[in-house]
Every structure is written in structure tokens, then in C-alpha cells.
């Protein structure tokens, strides 16, 4: 859980900027996107196969 404590005379803009930076460092957004909706086992297999195929293409180009 990311927590930011605002300073005494700190503006909301700087607090929000610090919060966004802390969230991105913690890696919360990629995890949130991954768990946004339920993925069936078939969809998961297709996604992984596609990623493996793309990775193989990248290796072949080098």
C-alpha cells in the first residue's frame, strides 16, 4: 500500500505528483491492469502463446 503524507504547506499538485511517482515505483499499475477482469484459462493460454511467438520473432531478427 502506497502512502504519502502531505507536508504542512505543501500544495495538492506536488502531493499528487509524489503519489504518482511512488505508485509507479511500486509497480501497482501493471498489476492492476493484469487483474482488471477475469481471464479464462483459454484466454490466458492464447495470450501466453502470442507473447511467446512475439518473443521468438524478436530473437530471430537479431
Protein Blocks (a to p, Z undefined) as FASTA:
>chain_A
ZZddddfklcfklmmmmmmmmmmmnommmmmmmmmpccdfklmmmmmmmmmmmmmmmmmm
ZZ
